[in-house]
Amino acid sequence: MSLNPDIAAYLQLVEAGRAEGKTLAMHAASPELAREVFDQSSLLMSAGGDDLEHIEELEIPARDGALLPARLYSAHGIDRDRLQPGVLYFHGGGYVVGSLDSHDALCRTLAALSGCVVLSVAYRLAPQWRFPTAAQDALDAWQWLQDQGPGIGIDAGRLAVAGDSVGGSLATVVANHAAVAPRLQVMIYPVTDASRWHDSVQRYATGHLLEADTLEWFYQHYQRSVEDRSDPRFSPLLETPERLRVPALLVVAECDPLFDEGRAYAAHLRAAGVEVEERIYEGMVHDFMRMDALVDEAQEALEVIAEALQRRL
């Protein structure tokens, strides 16, 4: 299937901006500029998400004493006497960009549709913080939620983990390495194999939002050395089958450099006996879930995720 026409029109505007010198490719920018532009893109691509009864700013301690910003979302308020199921969410952005704000609309809508309390966590970013910091932050946030969930209205026995792009990779780290496993892992076009290029990286190397050069830029900023890319916490497709245990929902975009490795990870899970629901969105590009102002598929995918969360939690 060809690229969705609304996304194609948006990408033409992006390309025109580059040609006129008004914008830079992400991999040609500094991390600081790239973060600013990435957050601003949400204002262009998203309708802003749902109004919710309760949104709260929190801080979660990491193992080294750092405080990780977090944001709590609930459509029904927080009642510590009637605990609700919870979702720990990690934003995308290649370990270099992305924030609570860049994924605010997505988390708002997910909380509204699922009825779950969503906790979005801002793990520390590269290159200031390199591998395995983000993976450790993810595990620390999960442990904190296990311990402190009831204090913020969340039932620690009914938890899922979710994320998009490298946030999806961090969700797999929690699913595969946490002492107490979530009931469900939701991976949205995740990075699963930074150790090599799959065919879809070449197929969609340019002109489809996420570019192959940007992927390499991300990985080089996050890694300490190229050997890090073979660690399963960086490339979950290399995880041993014995660690694969958590039922999964995988959302992938057809016109995405990460398409093949996402599907390969679904096959890896199935080979280990893990239950996997896989949804392929034709004509979509990487990051389409933040494009609800452009395409209906963003809302449709969130509805699929919400239904899976309701079923499992």
C-alpha positions in Angstrom: 0.0 0.0 0.0 1.2 3.5 -0.7 1.9 6.2 1.8 -1.3 7.7 3.4 -2.0 10.9 1.3 -2.5 13.2 4.4 0.9 12.1 5.8 2.4 12.4 2.3 1.2 16.0 2.1 2.7 16.7 5.6 6.0 15.2 4.6 6.1 17.4 1.5 5.8 20.4 3.7 8.7 19.1 5.9 10.8 18.5 2.8 10.0 22.0 1.5 11.1 23.5 4.8 14.4 21.8 4.5 14.9 22.8 0.9 14.3 26.4 1.8 16.7 26.2 4.7 14.0 26.9 7.3 14.4 23.5 9.0 17.1 20.9 9.5 17.0 17.1 9.4 17.1 15.9 13.0 20.5 14.3 12.5 21.9 17.6 11.3 20.9 19.4 14.4 22.3 19.5 18.0 20.5 17.4 20.5 19.2 20.6 22.2 17.7 22.0 19.0 16.3 18.6 18.0 14.5 18.3 21.4 12.9 21.7 21.0 11.7 21.0 17.4 10.4 17.6 18.4 8.3 19.0 21.2 7.0 21.7 18.9 6.0 19.1 16.3 3.3 17.9 18.6 1.5 21.2 18.3 1.3 20.7 14.5 0.4 17.0 14.4 -1.9 16.6 17.4 -5.3 17.9 18.4 -4.2 18.1 22.0 -5.8 15.1 23.6 -8.7 14.8 26.1 -9.5 16.9 29.1 -9.2 14.8 32.2 -10.3 15.0 35.7 -6.9 14.6 37.2 -3.4 15.4 35.9 -0.5 15.6 38.4 3.2 16.3 38.2 5.4 13.8 40.1 9.1 12.9 40.7 10.4 9.4 40.8 13.7 8.6 42.4 16.2 6.7 40.4 18.9 4.3 41.8 21.5 7.0 41.8 19.3 9.6 43.6 18.3 11.5 40.5 14.6 12.5 40.3 12.8 11.6 37.2 9.9 13.9 36.2 6.6 12.1 35.7 3.0 12.9 34.9 0.0 11.1 36.2 -3.2 11.0 34.1 -6.7 9.8 35.2 -10.0 10.3 33.6 -11.9 9.5 36.8 -9.8 11.2 39.5 -7.6 9.5 42.1 -9.3 7.5 44.8 -7.0 5.7 47.2 -9.9 3.6 48.5 -10.8 2.4 45.1 -7.6 1.5 43.3 -7.6 1.6 39.5 -5.4 -0.4 37.0 -2.3 1.5 35.9 -0.1 1.9 32.8 3.5 2.9 33.0 4.3 4.8 29.7 7.7 5.6 28.1 7.8 8.2 25.3 9.7 7.8 22.1 12.5 9.9 20.7 15.5 7.8 20.0 16.9 8.2 23.6 17.8 11.8 22.6 14.6 13.7 22.2 11.0 13.4 23.5 9.5 14.5 26.8 6.4 14.4 28.9 5.1 17.3 26.8 5.7 15.7 23.4 3.5 12.7 24.4 1.0 14.6 26.6 -1.9 14.3 24.1 -1.3 10.6 23.5 -1.2 9.9 27.2 -4.4 12.0 27.8 -6.3 10.1 25.2 -5.0 6.7 26.4 -6.2 7.4 29.9 -9.6 8.6 28.7 -10.1 5.6 26.4 -8.8 2.9 28.7 -10.1 4.0 32.1 -6.6 3.3 33.4 -4.4 5.6 35.4 -1.4 6.4 33.1 2.0 7.3 34.5 4.3 8.9 31.9 8.0 8.9 33.0 10.8 11.1 31.5 13.8 8.9 31.7 17.2 10.7 31.2 18.3 11.4 27.7 21.5 11.0 25.7 24.1 12.0 25.0 24.2 13.5 28.5 23.1 10.1 29.8 24.2 7.1 27.8 23.3 3.4 27.9 22.2 1.8 30.1 20.8 4.8 32.0 17.4 4.9 30.2 17.0 1.1 30.8 17.8 1.5 34.4 15.5 4.5 34.8 12.7 2.4 33.3 13.2 -0.4 35.7 13.5 2.0 38.6 10.2 3.7 37.6 8.5 0.3 37.5 9.8 -0.7 40.9 8.6 2.7 42.3 5.2 2.1 40.8 5.1 -1.4 42.4 5.9 0.1 45.8 4.0 3.4 45.7 1.1 2.7 43.3 -1.6 2.6 46.0 -0.5 6.0 47.2 -1.4 7.5 43.8 -4.6 5.4 43.3 -3.1 2.6 41.3 -3.6 -1.1 42.0 0.0 -2.6 41.9 -1.5 -5.9 41.0 -3.1 -4.6 37.8 -0.3 -3.0 35.8 0.8 -2.8 32.2 3.8 -1.2 30.6 3.7 0.7 27.3 5.8 2.9 25.0 6.4 4.0 21.5 9.7 3.8 19.5 12.5 3.5 22.0 9.8 3.9 24.7 8.5 0.5 23.3 12.1 -0.8 23.7 12.1 0.3 27.3 8.7 -1.4 27.8 10.4 -4.7 26.8 13.2 -4.1 29.3 10.6 -3.9 32.1 8.7 -6.9 30.7 11.8 -9.0 30.4 13.9 -7.9 33.4 11.7 -6.7 36.2 11.3 -8.9 39.2 7.5 -8.6 39.0 6.2 -8.8 35.5 3.4 -6.6 34.1 0.2 -8.2 32.9 0.7 -6.7 29.4 3.4 -5.0 27.4 2.3 -2.6 24.6 5.0 -1.8 22.0 4.3 0.8 19.5 6.7 0.7 16.5 9.5 -0.3 18.8 13.3 -0.3 18.2 14.1 -4.0 18.7 17.5 -4.5 16.9 20.1 -1.8 16.8 22.8 -4.4 16.1 22.1 -4.5 12.3 20.0 -2.9 9.6 16.9 -4.8 8.6 15.5 -4.5 5.0 12.9 -2.0 6.0 15.6 0.5 7.1 16.8 0.6 3.5 13.3 0.5 2.1 12.2 3.6 4.0 15.6 5.2 4.6 14.5 8.7 3.5 11.2 10.5 2.9 9.1 8.7 5.5 9.6 10.9 8.6 12.1 8.7 10.5 15.3 8.4 8.5 18.1 5.9 8.5 20.7 8.6 9.2 18.6 9.8 12.2 18.4 6.3 13.6 22.2 6.0 13.4 22.5 9.5 15.0 20.3 8.3 17.9 22.2 5.1 18.5 25.6 6.8 18.4 24.4 9.3 21.0 23.1 6.6 23.3 25.8 4.0 23.1 29.0 4.1 25.0 30.6 1.9 22.3 29.2 -0.1 19.4 29.2 -3.2 21.6 26.3 -1.8 23.6 24.0 -2.4 20.6 24.2 -6.1 21.1 22.9 -5.9 24.7 19.3 -7.1 24.9 18.4 -4.0 26.8 19.4 -2.0 23.7 18.3 -4.7 21.1 15.5 -6.8 22.6 15.4 -9.0 19.5 18.7 -10.5 21.0 17.0 -11.4 24.3 17.2 -15.0 25.4 13.9 -16.9 25.0 13.9 -17.7 28.8 13.3 -14.1 29.6 10.3 -13.6 27.3 7.2 -14.1 29.4 4.7 -11.1 29.1 1.8 -11.1 26.7 2.2 -8.4 24.1 0.4 -6.0 21.9 2.5 -4.8 19.0 1.5 -1.9 16.8 3.6 -1.3 13.7 3.5 1.1 10.8 3.9 -0.2 7.3 6.1 2.7 6.0 8.6 2.7 8.9 12.3 1.8 8.9 11.6 -0.2 12.0 8.8 -2.3 10.4 10.8 -5.5 9.9 12.5 -5.6 13.2 9.2 -5.0 15.0 7.6 -7.9 13.2 10.7 -10.0 13.9 10.3 -9.3 17.6 6.7 -10.5 17.5 8.0 -13.7 15.9 10.7 -14.0 18.6 8.1 -13.7 21.3 5.8 -16.3 19.6 8.7 -18.7 19.2 9.2 -18.5 23.0 5.5 -19.3 23.6 4.4 -15.7 24.4 0.9 -14.6 23.3 1.2 -11.7 20.8 -1.5 -9.5 19.2 0.0 -7.8 16.2 -1.6 -4.8 14.4 -0.2 -3.5 11.2 -1.2 0.0 10.0 -0.9 0.3 6.3 0.3 3.6 4.8 1.4 4.8 8.2 4.9 6.1 9.1 6.8 6.0 12.3 5.4 8.3 15.0 1.9 8.3 13.4 0.4 7.9 16.9 1.2 11.5 17.6 -0.6 12.6 14.3 -4.2 12.5 15.4 -4.8 15.8 13.8 -3.7 14.3 10.5 -4.9 10.7 10.4 -7.8 8.8 11.9 -5.5 5.7 12.4 -3.9 7.4 15.4 -7.2 7.3 17.3 -8.1 3.9 16.0 -4.8 2.5 17.3 -5.3 4.0 20.7 -8.7 2.4 20.8 -7.2 -1.0 20.1 -4.6 -0.4 22.9 -7.3 0.7 25.3 -9.4 -2.4 24.6 -6.4 -4.6 25.2 -5.6 -2.9 28.5 -9.2 -3.3 29.6 -9.2 -6.9 28.7 -5.9 -7.7 30.6 -6.2 -5.4 33.6 
